[in-house]
Amino acid sequence: IPAGYFIPIMNLQEFSTAYTEEFEELDFVTTNDIYLFDKNVIPQGSKLKGYIEKKNEPIIGTNASMTVFINKMYLPDGFEIPIKAYISTPNNNKIGGELTAPKTWNKIPHYQRWTMFRAMGVLQCVPGDQRKMGEHITISSGANFKMVLVAPINMTHIVIN
């Protein structure tokens, strides 16, 4: 299975930046059958093991973030296959890390061009220079993700029903 392939998965346990430590084992399961040509190479329900590779605590202005690495796949018959994959997100495979809401708002007069000669305008609220404290990220059990392969999987074993 080539690198860069997306596989839909679901997590089986809740994990968070608040109480889950780095390198603590996490459990996932595949939600679809993955076919290569006409062979079902990864059956639905295959178990995956991974861990939080990097965790960032929340700071002022930024929420907590983490990257989850998946390193083992167990087929339904118990055969183990080593893999290299990350949970895919638009933020470079980092879950969380968003900018927090503004702590202060400033009122600034906003003049429109046609009212400039009469000096009429409105007060517009814009974000101030301070941000709120970031929050921890918690992923509940049963959340759906997409796993992206970093290295190809050499399938030496398939399950035949």
Steps between C-alpha positions, in 0.01 A plus 500: 500500500673823391608788724254789508197266503210607725326238716187588703533405868315546830653532847392262773593703805490859613831684506598856581797731535393550864541143628646279227879487509729486198571144381195361683336235281181592312258262324331552163300285257448520123146588395511385134640213296810605305534334161806478280375398156255215580654390835377618839840579653384681817164370625258717691560468874879469483651634821765772503736607778657842529615765742524876545832583340514869595282695738493878550342649810257793469647850526354849483369544147525134386309183591680176579601274212626148436613275216398134507726239339366153414759222491326158511209336321338173608291316243187317626689168513761654736783552248704811583630735229728798581386825339597868506204736493362819654147618567442743215388858566519814285742651756802283400367192689471699825175463696409831668731802521237756397516868587292587807228764518594861570512607866433866421312683227582854387246747365627679192303755296433384148426770246345423166612698198164660422456623858849644544395852410240494780740327748249226569609146573437196713693337781644166399624241751832339400706243692750647743862401545432252783371141463336260748681205655500188281304185584584130494382286207292190580408241236202287606478132423329419172643801314570438132834593344702435188838335535764596241783256430852644520669186371357224278351190664647175373206263530650151547178359639132544414192357667304260280141433604 
